Structure formats: structure tokens, C-alpha cells
Amino acid sequence: MLWSDPENEPPKELRDAQAMMRRAGLFLALAMVIAMLVAGLH
């Protein structure tokens, strides 16, 4: 870490990106489960 960095506080862009990735991962997992169910029903 650089001495000029605020301690333990990632930049806003990084936090936004992390939140977006978390939502995308959750959505992807949900989509996979639904795809499995649909594939199993046919």
C-alpha cells in the first residue's frame, strides 16, 4: 500500500465494481439453477 492511500478504504470505483460483480455472480448462479430445472423438465 502507498503511504498516501486511505487506510482500509478502497476507492469508490473499486467498491462499485465489487458490488456489481457480486450481483452478476448471484444472477449467474440463479440463471444456472433455472437452466438446470428447465433442462430437467424437458
C-alpha positions, 0 to 999 in steps of 0.5 A: 500500500502507498503511504498516501492511500486511505487506510482500509478504504478502497476507492469508490470505483473499486467498491462499485465494481465489487458490488456489481460483480457480486450481483452478476455472480448471484444472477449467474448462479440463479440463471444456472439453477433455472437452466438446470430445472428447465433442462430437467423438465424437458 
